[in-house]
Amino acid sequence: MMLDTDTVQDLYILKRITDEQLEAAVTDFLNDPKPSPRPLAEGVANNVCAIMAADPHAQGILAAEHSSEADIHAAVRTAILLAPVG
């Protein structure tokens, strides 16, 4: 069993979360940024809105007028990876 302090990135490195699952979480958030827990992998769900609200860098990228889609995608992906497992 993982400790509460483990990050999503830890699970990703251990291959318990796949690229496809991570990309689906990013796309799901970008298509519908509603605040609710969303499944990331079996037994793992995170509130991506709360993750984004707690990440000043990601907030800045989302708020900046000049941010490209690639910048926004990378900011959401990085914020998810650095988030604690929820």
WOUR-V85079 format. One record per residue. N is the residue number from 1. SS is DSSP state (H for helix, E for strand, - for the rest). OMEGA is omega in whole degrees, 0 to 359 (none if undefined). Layout:
# WOUR-V85079
n=N ss=SS omega=OMEGA
n=N ss=SS omega=OMEGA
This chain:
# WOUR-V85079
n=1 ss=- omega=180
n=2 ss=- omega=175
n=3 ss=- omega=180
n=4 ss=- omega=182
n=5 ss=- omega=178
n=6 ss=- omega=178
n=7 ss=E omega=175
n=8 ss=H omega=179
n=9 ss=H omega=177
n=10 ss=H omega=179
n=11 ss=H omega=178
n=12 ss=H omega=179
n=13 ss=H omega=179
n=14 ss=- omega=179
n=15 ss=- omega=174
n=16 ss=- omega=172
n=17 ss=- omega=183
n=18 ss=- omega=174
n=19 ss=H omega=182
n=20 ss=H omega=179
n=21 ss=H omega=179
n=22 ss=H omega=179
n=23 ss=H omega=178
n=24 ss=H omega=179
n=25 ss=H omega=179
n=26 ss=H omega=181
n=27 ss=H omega=179
n=28 ss=H omega=179
n=29 ss=H omega=183
n=30 ss=H omega=179
n=31 ss=H omega=184
n=32 ss=- omega=184
n=33 ss=- omega=179
n=34 ss=- omega=181
n=35 ss=- omega=175
n=36 ss=- omega=176
n=37 ss=- omega=179
n=38 ss=E omega=180
n=39 ss=E omega=177
n=40 ss=E omega=177
n=41 ss=E omega=180
n=42 ss=- omega=179
n=43 ss=- omega=181
n=44 ss=E omega=175
n=45 ss=E omega=178
n=46 ss=E omega=174
n=47 ss=- omega=185
n=48 ss=H omega=176
n=49 ss=H omega=178
n=50 ss=H omega=177
n=51 ss=H omega=182
n=52 ss=H omega=180
n=53 ss=H omega=182
n=54 ss=- omega=184
n=55 ss=- omega=183
n=56 ss=H omega=179
n=57 ss=H omega=180
n=58 ss=H omega=178
n=59 ss=H omega=180
n=60 ss=H omega=179
n=61 ss=H omega=181
n=62 ss=H omega=183
n=63 ss=H omega=184
n=64 ss=- omega=181
n=65 ss=- omega=185
n=66 ss=- omega=181
n=67 ss=- omega=177
n=68 ss=- omega=176
n=69 ss=H omega=179
n=70 ss=H omega=178
n=71 ss=H omega=181
n=72 ss=H omega=179
n=73 ss=H omega=181
n=74 ss=H omega=180
n=75 ss=H omega=179
n=76 ss=H omega=180
n=77 ss=H omega=181
n=78 ss=H omega=179
n=79 ss=H omega=178
n=80 ss=H omega=181
n=81 ss=H omega=183
n=82 ss=H omega=182
n=83 ss=- omega=173
n=84 ss=E omega=177
n=85 ss=- omega=185
n=86 ss=- omega=none
